Amino acid sequence: MPRSIPHTPLLLDIASRSVAALLGGYVLSVTLPLLLSLLLPVDRAQATLTALLLSFIVYTTAFLWAFAVRSHWRAWAGLLFPAAACGTMSALILTLPSGSLT
């Protein structure tokens, strides 16, 4: 597998991808199920349980994806931008008045 940036040492590339997979995958696996638990049209307890079970799949996929992309910058961006978007949408939903979501 060719390396993404020839000037980046291999150890730094692997370390950056590992940190991106650990931290970015964790943040994404927390924010995406939070958003889904707020948006699913089922009972609140069932939506939370479904979202929490989905977080295991999200974290595993994010971890694998961080090592599959071409550069470690894409790994960081591909994990943190969706996590920021999900977190922002969750915060907006939680700040809405209770009757305006339905």
N, C-alpha and C positions, 0 to 999 in steps of 0.2 A: 504494500500500500504506500503510494508516494505521500510524503509529508506535505502539509499545506503551505508552510512558509519556510523556505530553505534557511533563513537566518535564525529561526527559533530552534534552540537545542531540543533534542528529543525528550529529555527528562522534563523540561519546562512545559512542553506541549502536553505530555501525559499528565503532569501535575495539574495543569490548568483544566484539562478535560475532567480529571477526577474531582476537583473542587466544584466545577460547574455541574457535574452529574450529582454530587452529594447535596450541595446547597441549592442549586437551581431546581433539581428534581424534587427536593423536599418542598420548596416554596410552591412549585407548580402543583404538587400532589396535595397541598393544603388548600390553595386558592380555587382550583378547578372544582373539586368536590363541594366546597363551600358555596360556590355559585350554583352548582347543580342542585344542591339541597334547597336553595332558595327558589329555584325555577321549576322544579318538578311538580306536576299537578297532583300529587298524592298527599297522604297524611304526613305531617311533619316528621314523625318518628321513622316512618318507612322511607321517606326521602333522605333523611340523615343516614340511615343504615345503608341504603343503596349507594350514596355518595362516598361513604367511608370504605365500602368494599371496592368501589371503583378506584380509590386512591392508591391501592396496591398495584393495580394495572398501570396507572398513570406514572407512578414512581419507577417501576421496572422499565417501562417504555422510554421514559426520559433518560434513565441511566444508560440504556443501550444506544439511544439516539445520540447522546453526547459523544460517544466514541465512533459513531458511524458517519458523522458529517465531515466535510473536507478540512475545516479549520477549527481551532479552538474558539475563535471569535464567533463563529456561527453557532457553536454549541452554547456559548453564553447568551447570545442574542436570542436564539431559538427557545431557550428555556425561560429567560427573564422577561422578555416582552409579553408572551402569553400569560405569564404569572401576574405581571403588572396589570394587564387588561382585565383578567378575571378578578383580581383584587379590587380594581377600580369599580367594575360593574357591581360586585358584591357590596361595596361600600355605598354606592348610589342606591341600590335596592334597599339596603338596611336603613338609609336615611329618609326614604320616602314615607309619607304618611301611610298608615296600615291599610287603608281602603283603596289606595290608588293603584295597587299592583293587580288587583282582580278585575 
